[in-house]
Amino acid sequence: MTTLTRRAALGALIATPLAAPAIAAPWRADRPVELAVGFSAGGGTDIVARLFARHLEPRLGQPVTVTNRPGASSEIALTYVARARPDGLVLGLTNMPSFVTVPVERRAQYNLDSFTFVGNVMTDPTGFMVKSDGPIRDMADLVRLGRERPEEIVVSTSGIGTDDHLLLVMLERATGARFTIVHYNGAPQQRNAMLAGQVQVNMVSIGEYAPTPEGMRYIAHAGAERSRFAPDTPTLRSMGIDIEMYSERGIVVPRATPATIVERLREAVKDAAEDPATRRTFEAQFIEPNYEPGEHWEARMRRVQGVYADLWRRQPWIT
């Protein structure tokens, strides 16, 4: 199955109408709810947004429109959400870990206090993708080449401070390998760069490239255990590299959003996320559903940000 086939299937899924009881929303319904995404159309975050919007619409009783505002590791999109009118009509889809690392690594235009957390909806382990006919056969090859020819191996990520980027930084620190890192705005650009021979390795989430596109393959991923969507791909920990990394995606709104609106949104997101139909839709696109309530999710994100802040003080990942 090719990436084109997968995207065609995604379009068919989105076009299929759903039936679900609408949850009365205390906002005007004369325009759609907007779900802002910080990455390009066609990438993993965008796919999650469009799939989930389809299931959220009937519960809100009005359209949910996905808008792509790529750049700056989602800072552009999240700043837009943070500054939006707090009326429940502008939502943001976050992407971990950049959601918490951007305010750590620079003077960002948002911080965690800028948002009210509605709920996390999925997780996806981060992996290493290479060309099938390339010189890198496995992680041992990648680490060896990164040690023997420092900085000659070009590796792409979907942005500074993303799970892709931080996993690569952690690999360098754990193994002593060194790479030339190139940052793009999403998986489609990374895929094109690899096909053009501009990069040797793409750092991407398993769900973005599962099943593996023709001519490419995974050599490892950083999940705690093997993914059911890439069962033949080993984990880093199974190779003795003690690193775990995921992309996570959840929904936030501006901090000043009234409690009545927040509760309606949380109810709708929970109902959509836990619906077996939503889970089947996600799983059909190789996405691991994982709902977490807003308040619990926020508490965990604040703890995780503290861990990254400590890491940044000791070993900054941007020089």
Buried (B, 14 or more C-beta within 10 A) or exposed (E): EEBEEBBEEBEEBBEEEBEBEEBEBEBEEEEBBBBBBBBBBBBBBBBBBBBBBBBBBBBBBBEBBBBBBBBBBBBBBBBBBBEBEBBBBBBBBBBBBBBBBBBBBBEBBBBBEBBBBBBBBBBBBBBBBBBEEBEBEBBEBBBBBBEEEBEEBBBBBBBBBBBBBBBBBBBBEBBEBBBEBBBBBBBBBBBEBBEEEEBBBBBBBBBBBBEBBEEBBBBBBBBEEBBEBBEEBBBBBEEEBEBBBBBBBBBBBBBEBBEEBBBBBBBBBBBBBEBEEBBEBBBEBBBBBBBBBBEEBBEBBEEBBEEBBEBBEEEEBEE
